[in-house]
Amino acid sequence: MSKIPPSVEKIVSESFEVLDVMYYPDSVEFILSNLPPEDSRERFIEILNKVSSMELTPKLYLEDDRLKLKISVREKPITSRKNLIVVLNMLAIGTVFISSWVVASGTGKLLEGLGIHPNIMGDLLISSAAMLAFLLIHGLAHTIERWNERKSWPSLFIPAPPPPLGFGTFGDILVIDEPLVNREEMLDLGLSGLLAGLTISLIISFLGLLQSPAVPSKVAESWVKEGKAGYLPTPLIFFLMERILSPGGDKVLLLSPLALTGMGALLITFLISMPLMPWDGGYVAHSLIPRDKIRKVDWLAVIGVILINPILGALMLLSMFLPFKSITLDEYSEVSLSKKKRGFIAYTLILLLSIPIIQ
């Protein structure tokens, strides 16, 4: 005997034309009359709103060219990962402070060689606070995006080594315990984090560049030759801001710890923009790119990240083989054309502004 109440049939028939029904112990499957994807989105949401109060979960999908709707007893979310999330987040906070100390002390030694005595502890605290603010605001953007649904998911901060291999963190990802509704929700969720991260990264970078002292270019060149300083892949927008604020002539900017934090946040924004789940760019890409082409795009992104940062590239390569559950309840409908255009423009802009260039 099925746990699904018979009243579900009436709910489904009010939104779709039902061709056949099959009951199972914990679910019921409807074979529906095919209709265009753009016509199914709102109909599915109507069903979702009605059966959610009954502790049921609907799923719309295409199988063998037949449109099907499966309604199942809602599964309990996984909660056993909370301790792991807390441990990794605390570890990431620690690695952020370590990274900030490496940057602040390294910059301080260079300035002391010029007779300037910076406040290394102050730079450490400001840089750490800026990177943690970047992580928190990025996560908060996801929470605000889901506020209407009264749902929020914890963010998992990814620890990382200090420069040049990392900036104390590789950003954060959402630990989602249940599928999203449809591709439009995926797009909104991914873009909200990326846009918030890009905005706070630009603010940190600008303030950091204003704090960066000008030093003779010959001195800077000698530091590079002696291995005391070096060049990092620089996000395009950071490179342009640095050029505008640079004093020119025979002087260059020695990036302050806060400026390096801003540059690191921009690099992290670019890396989490890659079209791989469970990063923000994965949600955006899976909502915009056809399903039969997304795997090829995944591989291209992994290869590109490996060339930029082998450690993060290996991490993203591993994420390709993790057993993720179905991402959306509605696997049939597409993002509306107008929203797809806006999403593509925003996603392209984020990638272009944060793409690293080699100086």
N, C-alpha and C positions, 0 to 999 in steps of 0.2 A: 504494500500500500504506500502511495506517495505522500510525502510530507508537504507537498504543494497544495494549497487550497484550490478547489474548483473555480472560485471567483476570479482567479488569475486569467482564465480563458476570456472572460468578458472584458477585462482590462486591456488585454492584447488586441482583441477584435475591435475595440473602439478606435485603435490607432493604425492597425494593419489589417490587410486581407489575409486571413488564415486559410491555408490549404490543407494542413494536416497537423495533428497533435499526437505526441508520444510522451507518456508519463514514465518516470523512473523513480526509484525510492527517494532520492534527494533532489530531484529536478524534473523539469518538464521542458520539452523541446517543441518549438513551433516551426513549421515550414511555411514561409510567407510568400506572398506574391511579390516578385521582383519589382523594384521601383528605383528611380535615380537616387544616388547617394545623397544629393542635396535635399531631397524630400524626406529622408529618413531621420535626419538629425533631431529635429524638434519632436517628432513622434516618439523616438526612443527616450528622450528626456522626460516626456509625459509619463511613460511607463515606469521609468526609473523612480520618479517622484512618488508614484502611487505604491509601488511594491517595496520601496525602502522601508516604509513604516511597518511592513509585514515581516521584516528581517529577511528579505529575499534580495538576490542580486541578479539583474538581467545582463545578458551578453548578446550583442548583435554581430553577426559575422556572415561571410559568404563562403560556402563550401560546395565544391563541385557545381559552380554556377547557380547554386540555390541559396536564397536568402533565408537564414535561420536565426531564431531567437531562442536562447536557452535561459531559463530562470531557475536558479538554484538557491538552496538554503545558504545564507550568508556565512562565510567562514570567519572564524575569530582571528583578529590581527595578531601577528607575531610580536610578542613583547620581551622575548628572552634576550634581545640584542641591546637592551638599555644599558646594562653594565659595560658592555664592550664600547658603546658610544661614549659613555662618560670617561672611560679610561683613555680612549684615543683622543678625545677632545682635550683632556688635561695634558696629555703628552704633546699635542700640537701647540698648546699654549706655552709649554716649556720650550719647545724647539723654536717658537717665534722669539722668545726672550733671548735664547742662545744666539740665534741669527742676528738679532739686533745688537747684541754685545759684540759679535765679530765685526759687524759693519761699523759701529760707533768707535770701537777701540782702534780699528784699522785706519779709519779716517782721522781719528785724533792723533795717531802717531805721525801721519803725514803732515798735519798742521803744526804739530809741535816742532817738526824739523824746520818750519818756516818762522818759528818764534811765536806762534799763536797757540794759546792754551784753551782748548774747548772744554765744555762741560760734558764729559763722556757719559756720566750717569744720567744727566738730563736728556742727552741725545738718545740713550738707551731706552728710557721710559717713554719718550715721545714717539720714537719709531715703533716700539712694541704696541703702544696704544693705537697708533695709526693702522698697523696691520690687523690688529684685533677688531678695530672699528670697521675695517673693510670686510672682514669675515662676518661680523654681526649684522651689518647693514645688508649685505648680500643675502643672508639667511632671513632677515626680517622682511625683505621684499617678497620672498616666497610666502611668508606667513600672511602678509597683507593681501596677496593675490588670492589666498584661500579663505580670507576672513568671512566672505559672504556665505560660504558653506560651513562655517564654524569648525573647520578642520585645520590642523597644523601638524607638521611632521618635524621631527628633530633633525638638525643638521649635523653631519659628521665631518669634523675638521681633519684633514689629511696632513700628518706631520711630514716635514721635509728637512733636509740638511741646509746649512747656511750657504751663501754664495761661494763659488759660482754655480753650484749644483742645484740650489734652491733658495728660498727666502724664508725658511722656517716652516712653511706650509705650502701645499699644492692646492689650496682653496678648500671648499667644502662641498659636499653633495647631500642631497635629501635622502633620508631613509624612509621610503614610502611603504606603508604597510598595506595599502589597498590600491587597486587600479584607478587610473583617472577615468573621467567620463568619456571623453572623445579627443580627437586630434586638436581641436581648438583649445581645449583646456591644457593640453601638452604645450602648445605654442605659447600661451599666456604664461605658463609656469616657467618655461625656459627663458623667455625674454625678460621677465620681471627681474630675475636674478642677474642676468648679464647686464642689463641697462643700469641697475642699481650699482653693481660692481664697477662698471665703467665710469659712472659719475663720481663716486667717491675716490676712485683711483686718480682721476684727473685733478680733483681738488687737492689730494695729498701731493701729487707730483708738482703742481703749480706752487704750492706753499713751500715744498722742499727745494725747488729751484730758486725761489726768492732767497732762501737761506744759504744757498751754495756760494762759497767764497770764490773769487777770481784769483787764479794763480798764473804765473808766467808759463807759457806753453813749453819752453825749454825744460823747466822743472818737471812738468807733467810727463814730458817725453822721457826724461831720465828715470822717473819713477817706474814707467812701463818697462824700460830696458832692464832695470834692476829687479823687476818682479814685485815691486811694492804696490803696484796698481796695474789695472788691466781694463780691457774692454769687454762689455757684456752685450749680448743681443739686445738691441734697443727698440721698444715699440715705436711705430712710426709717429704717433701723435706726441710722444715724449721727445723724440728727436727734433720735431718741428718746434716744440715749446723751448727746448734747450737752445736751438739756433736763434730764436727770437730774443731770449733773455741773455744770451751770451754777450759779454762785453766786447768781443771782437779784438782786432789788433793782435798783439803778441800775448794775450791772456785767454785762458779757457776756464770753464767752471769746474771746480772740484765738487762733485756731487755730495751734498750733505747726506747724513744718514736718513733723514726724512725723504729726500729726493730719491734715494735708492729704494726706500720702502714703496714710494709711489710707482717707481718703475717696476718693482717686483709685483705689485698689485696689478699693473697693466699686463705684465707677462702672464700672470695667473689667469686674468680675464681671458686672454687669448687662448690659453691652454684649455680652460673649461668650456671654451666656445667650440671646441672640436666636436664633430658630429658623432659622439660615442656615448652610449648610456653607461653609467647613470649621471654623466655630467650635464650641465645646462644645455650645451650645444646639442647633445643627443636628443633631448626633448624637442628642441626646435627642428632639427634635421628630420626626425622621425615623423614630425607633423607636416613637413613641407615636401620631402622627397618621396617619390613612389616607392612602395614597399619592395618591389623587385630590384631596386637599384641601391638601397640603403647599405647593403653589405659591402659593395664595392667602394662606396664613399667612406665607410668605416676603415677599410684597409688603407686607403690613401691618407686618411687623417692620422692613423697610427704611424705610418712611415714618416710623415711630416714631423710629428711630435718627437719621434726617435732621433731625427736629425737635429732637433733643437735641444732636447733634453733627454738623454738615454734613460735616465731613471724613471721619469714620468712616462716616457714612451713605453717602457716595460710594464708599468702599472696600467696604462690604458690598454695595452695588448692583452693583459690578463683579464681586464674587465669585459673584453669581447667574448670570453668563454664562460663567464659566470652565468648560472642558470636563472636569468630573470624571468619572473612571471609575466603574463600578458599585461601590457602597459595600459590598455584602454578597455573599457566595457563595450564601447561602440567601435568595432573594428571596420565598419562598413562606410560610414560617412566620411567626407573629406572636409578640410578647412574651406570656408567660403572664399571665393576668388578675391574679393576686396581685402579680406583679412590676410590672405596668403601673400598678396602683393606688399602690404604694409610690413608683414613679418619678414619677408625676404629682404626688403630694403633695410630694415633695422638690423637684421642679422649680418648682412653684408657690410654695413657701416661699422658695426662692432668689430668685425674681423679686420677690416682695412685699418681702422684707427689703432688697433692693438697688435697688429702683425709685427713681429720683430725683424729688424734689419741689422745686418752686420756692418759696423763702421770700419 
